[in-house]
Amino acid sequence: MTVVAAPATARELIAAGEARLAAVGIDTPRLDAELLLAAAAGVTRSEIVAGLADPSDAIETYEAWLERRAEREPLAYITGRQGFRRIDLSVDPRVLIPRPETELLVAVVKVDRPCGILDVATGSGAVALALADELPDATISATDISPGALEVARANAQALGAAVNFLESDLLEAVDGIFDAIAANLPYVEAEDINELQPEVSKFEPRLALDGGPDGLDLVRRLAAAAPAHLRPGGMLALEIGEGQAAETERILQAAGFVETERHEDLNGIERVVSGRTTR
């Protein structure tokens, strides 16, 4: 479907794209149109919005990308890129798209000394690679059960020049090591709720990275039980969880022997990360 005839200015292309996306119920149609046009033209959004870039050679790509977005495909899968803290990542349907709230998990496990940190269920490598970027003296390792996800994570590490040790593992089953901290953004959506999520999530993102079982906490229980054997005395386990899961997650950690448990709120005031420490 042709949205606007060429030649056209960036402003005209954005306006036409905004109208196309608004017509199918996209929440942020203008922003998405701006980002798609900028990515198609290989420039920044600021350059497109300010009229500093000529998008004429990008119209065909932009048109095709608009149609994909109108089908509710996530913008990050269309452009193939997603920013996370200070780094930029390649993403595709093999991995969950990194969310801003997951940046809190990085902040919780950061320490001001050399240490060893394990990122479980790394996906695109977002948490592990952000930690490698911000803690250059740390030794960072990461696991995932999905070979496809690990391919994406390794490619991101290579692009960023980051030294992260990646391992295919179902949680900690193939892990042989002791760490100062374990971070995990595990699948935590209740299985019966997945099909009720926004189409961008339910239709496009990998179910393996979403399905947390009947109450969303199946993998949290497994990891909490296994983690103490891989943590030094006083070592931290930090888990990202869904809204409303903090109290039960804290009970799970305490039952597994963790002390000094804490709930950490994201910028929206949601208890998004729960952490605890092994006894010293």
C-alpha positions as CSV (number, residue, x, y, z in Angstrom):
1,M,0.0,0.0,0.0
2,T,1.4,3.4,-1.0
3,V,1.1,5.9,1.8
4,V,2.4,9.0,0.0
5,A,3.6,9.6,-3.6
6,A,7.2,10.5,-4.2
7,P,8.8,13.0,-4.2
8,A,7.9,14.1,-0.7
9,T,9.4,15.9,2.2
10,A,10.2,14.3,5.5
11,R,7.3,16.2,7.1
12,E,4.9,14.9,4.5
13,L,6.2,11.3,4.9
14,I,5.9,11.5,8.7
15,A,2.3,13.0,8.5
16,A,1.2,10.2,6.1
17,G,2.8,7.6,8.2
18,E,1.3,8.9,11.4
19,A,-2.2,8.8,9.8
20,R,-1.6,5.2,8.6
21,L,-0.5,4.0,12.1
22,A,-3.2,6.0,13.9
23,A,-5.8,4.3,11.8
24,V,-4.9,0.9,13.1
25,G,-4.7,2.0,16.8
26,I,-0.9,2.4,17.3
27,D,-0.5,4.3,20.6
28,T,2.4,6.5,19.4
29,P,1.8,6.9,15.7
30,R,3.9,10.0,15.1
31,L,6.9,8.9,17.1
32,D,6.9,5.5,15.4
33,A,6.6,7.2,12.0
34,E,9.6,9.4,12.8
35,L,11.7,6.6,14.1
36,L,10.9,4.4,11.1
37,L,11.7,7.1,8.6
38,A,14.9,8.0,10.4
39,A,16.0,4.3,10.5
40,A,15.1,3.8,6.9
41,A,17.2,6.8,5.9
42,G,20.1,5.9,8.2
43,V,20.0,9.1,10.2
44,T,18.9,10.2,13.6
45,R,15.3,11.0,14.5
46,S,16.5,14.6,15.4
47,E,17.9,15.0,11.9
48,I,14.6,13.8,10.3
49,V,12.4,16.0,12.5
50,A,14.5,19.1,11.9
51,G,14.5,18.5,8.1
52,L,18.3,18.1,8.0
53,A,18.2,14.8,6.1
54,D,16.9,13.9,2.6
55,P,14.7,10.8,2.9
56,S,14.0,10.4,-0.8
57,D,16.1,7.3,-1.2
58,A,14.4,5.7,1.8
59,I,10.7,6.0,0.8
60,E,10.3,2.4,-0.5
61,T,11.8,1.0,2.7
62,Y,9.8,3.3,4.8
63,E,6.5,2.3,3.1
64,A,7.3,-1.4,3.7
65,W,8.2,-0.8,7.3
66,L,5.0,1.2,7.9
67,E,3.0,-1.7,6.7
68,R,4.8,-4.1,9.0
69,R,4.2,-1.7,11.9
70,A,0.5,-1.5,11.0
71,E,0.4,-5.2,11.4
72,R,1.6,-4.6,15.0
73,E,5.1,-5.9,14.5
74,P,7.3,-4.3,17.1
75,L,9.3,-1.3,15.9
76,A,12.5,-2.8,17.3
77,Y,12.1,-6.0,15.1
78,I,11.5,-3.8,12.1
79,T,14.6,-1.6,12.5
80,G,16.6,-4.4,14.1
81,R,17.9,-2.1,16.9
82,Q,17.1,-1.3,20.5
83,G,18.8,1.0,22.9
84,F,19.5,-0.2,26.5
85,R,21.2,2.0,29.1
86,R,24.4,3.2,27.3
87,I,24.5,0.6,24.5
88,D,22.7,-0.2,21.3
89,L,21.7,-3.7,20.6
90,S,20.7,-5.8,17.6
91,V,17.4,-7.6,18.1
92,D,15.2,-10.0,16.1
93,P,12.3,-12.4,16.9
94,R,14.7,-14.9,18.5
95,V,14.9,-12.6,21.6
96,L,12.7,-10.5,23.8
97,I,13.0,-6.8,23.1
98,P,14.9,-5.2,26.1
99,R,12.6,-2.9,28.1
100,P,13.5,0.3,30.0
101,E,12.4,-1.2,33.3
102,T,15.0,-4.0,32.9
103,E,17.7,-1.3,33.3
104,L,16.8,-1.3,37.0
105,L,18.1,-4.9,37.2
106,V,21.5,-3.6,36.0
107,A,21.5,-0.9,38.6
108,V,20.7,-3.3,41.4
109,V,23.6,-5.7,40.8
110,K,26.3,-3.1,40.0
111,V,29.1,-2.9,42.6
112,D,32.1,-0.6,43.0
113,R,34.7,-3.3,42.9
114,P,36.0,-6.2,40.7
115,C,33.5,-9.0,40.8
116,G,31.9,-11.9,39.0
117,I,28.4,-11.6,37.8
118,L,26.2,-14.1,36.0
119,D,23.2,-13.0,33.9
120,V,20.7,-15.9,33.5
121,A,18.3,-16.0,30.6
122,T,20.3,-13.3,28.8
123,G,18.3,-13.1,25.6
124,S,19.8,-10.3,23.5
125,G,22.6,-10.0,26.1
126,A,21.2,-6.7,27.3
127,V,21.9,-7.0,31.0
128,A,25.2,-8.8,30.6
129,L,26.5,-6.3,28.0
130,A,25.3,-3.3,29.9
131,L,27.2,-4.6,33.0
132,A,30.3,-5.3,30.9
133,D,30.1,-1.7,29.6
134,E,29.7,-0.1,33.1
135,L,31.9,-2.5,35.1
136,P,35.1,-2.9,33.0
137,D,36.9,-4.7,35.9
138,A,34.1,-7.3,36.4
139,T,34.0,-10.8,35.0
140,I,30.6,-11.2,33.3
141,S,29.0,-14.5,32.2
142,A,25.6,-15.2,30.7
143,T,23.4,-18.1,30.0
144,D,20.3,-18.9,27.9
145,I,18.4,-22.0,27.0
146,S,17.9,-20.8,23.4
147,P,20.7,-21.3,20.9
148,G,19.1,-18.6,18.7
149,A,19.1,-16.1,21.6
150,L,22.8,-16.9,22.3
151,E,23.6,-16.2,18.6
152,V,22.1,-12.8,18.9
153,A,23.8,-12.1,22.3
154,R,27.2,-13.2,21.0
155,A,26.8,-11.0,17.9
156,N,26.0,-8.1,20.1
157,A,29.0,-8.7,22.3
158,Q,31.3,-8.9,19.2
159,A,29.8,-5.6,17.8
160,L,30.4,-3.9,21.2
161,G,33.8,-5.4,21.8
162,A,32.6,-6.8,25.1
163,A,34.2,-9.7,26.9
164,V,31.3,-11.8,28.1
165,N,31.3,-15.6,28.6
166,F,28.2,-17.1,27.1
167,L,26.9,-20.6,27.9
168,E,23.9,-22.5,26.7
169,S,22.1,-23.7,29.9
170,D,18.7,-24.3,31.3
171,L,19.0,-21.8,34.2
172,L,22.1,-23.0,36.1
173,E,22.1,-26.7,35.0
174,A,25.3,-26.3,32.9
175,V,27.0,-23.7,35.0
176,D,30.1,-24.5,36.9
177,G,31.3,-21.5,38.9
178,I,30.8,-19.2,41.9
179,F,29.7,-15.6,41.5
180,D,29.3,-12.4,43.5
181,A,25.9,-11.8,42.0
182,I,23.3,-13.5,39.8
183,A,20.9,-11.4,37.8
184,A,17.9,-12.8,35.9
185,N,15.0,-11.4,33.9
186,L,13.2,-14.7,33.6
187,P,9.9,-15.4,31.8
188,Y,7.3,-14.2,34.3
189,V,4.0,-13.9,32.4
190,E,1.2,-16.2,33.6
191,A,0.7,-18.8,30.8
192,E,-3.0,-18.1,30.4
193,D,-2.4,-14.4,30.1
194,I,0.1,-14.4,27.2
195,N,-2.6,-14.3,24.4
196,E,-4.2,-11.3,26.2
197,L,-1.0,-9.2,25.9
198,Q,-0.6,-6.5,23.3
199,P,-0.3,-8.0,19.8
200,E,3.3,-6.7,19.6
201,V,4.1,-9.1,22.4
202,S,1.7,-12.0,22.0
203,K,2.1,-12.4,18.2
204,F,5.8,-11.6,17.7
205,E,7.9,-12.1,20.8
206,P,9.2,-15.6,21.7
207,R,6.9,-17.4,24.0
208,L,9.8,-19.2,25.6
209,A,10.9,-15.8,26.9
210,L,7.4,-15.0,28.2
211,D,5.8,-18.1,29.7
212,G,6.4,-18.3,33.5
213,G,3.9,-21.1,34.1
214,P,0.5,-20.9,35.9
215,D,1.4,-18.1,38.3
216,G,4.4,-16.7,36.3
217,L,6.9,-17.8,39.0
218,D,7.9,-21.3,38.0
219,L,11.4,-20.3,36.9
220,V,11.8,-18.0,39.8
221,R,11.3,-20.9,42.2
222,R,13.8,-23.1,40.3
223,L,16.5,-20.4,40.1
224,A,16.0,-19.4,43.8
225,A,16.6,-23.0,44.8
226,A,19.6,-23.5,42.7
227,A,21.4,-20.1,43.1
228,P,22.9,-20.4,46.6
229,A,25.2,-23.1,45.4
230,H,26.6,-20.7,42.8
231,L,27.0,-17.6,45.1
232,R,29.8,-16.6,47.4
233,P,28.8,-15.8,51.1
234,G,26.9,-12.6,51.0
235,G,26.3,-12.9,47.2
236,M,23.3,-11.4,45.6
237,L,20.4,-12.8,43.6
238,A,18.4,-10.1,41.8
239,L,15.3,-11.0,39.8
240,E,13.1,-8.9,37.6
241,I,9.4,-9.8,38.1
242,G,6.0,-8.7,36.9
243,E,3.7,-6.2,38.6
244,G,2.1,-7.8,41.7
245,Q,4.7,-10.6,42.0
246,A,7.1,-8.9,44.4
247,A,5.6,-10.2,47.7
248,E,5.5,-13.8,46.6
249,T,9.0,-13.6,45.0
250,E,10.3,-12.2,48.3
251,R,8.8,-15.2,50.1
252,I,10.3,-17.6,47.6
253,L,13.8,-16.1,48.2
254,Q,13.4,-16.2,51.9
255,A,12.3,-19.8,51.8
256,A,15.4,-20.7,49.7
257,G,17.6,-19.2,52.5
258,F,18.2,-15.7,51.2
259,V,18.4,-12.9,53.7
260,E,18.4,-9.1,53.4
261,T,15.7,-9.3,50.8
262,E,14.6,-6.1,49.2
263,R,12.0,-4.9,46.7
264,H,13.2,-2.2,44.2
265,E,10.7,0.1,42.4
266,D,11.1,1.1,38.8
267,L,10.4,4.7,37.6
268,N,6.7,4.0,37.5
269,G,6.6,3.0,41.2
270,I,6.2,-0.7,40.4
271,E,8.1,-3.2,42.5
272,R,10.1,-4.6,39.5
273,V,13.2,-6.2,41.0
274,V,13.5,-8.4,44.1
275,S,16.9,-9.1,45.6
276,G,18.4,-11.1,48.4
277,R,21.7,-12.3,49.7
278,T,23.2,-15.6,50.8
279,T,24.3,-15.7,54.5
280,R,27.8,-14.4,55.1
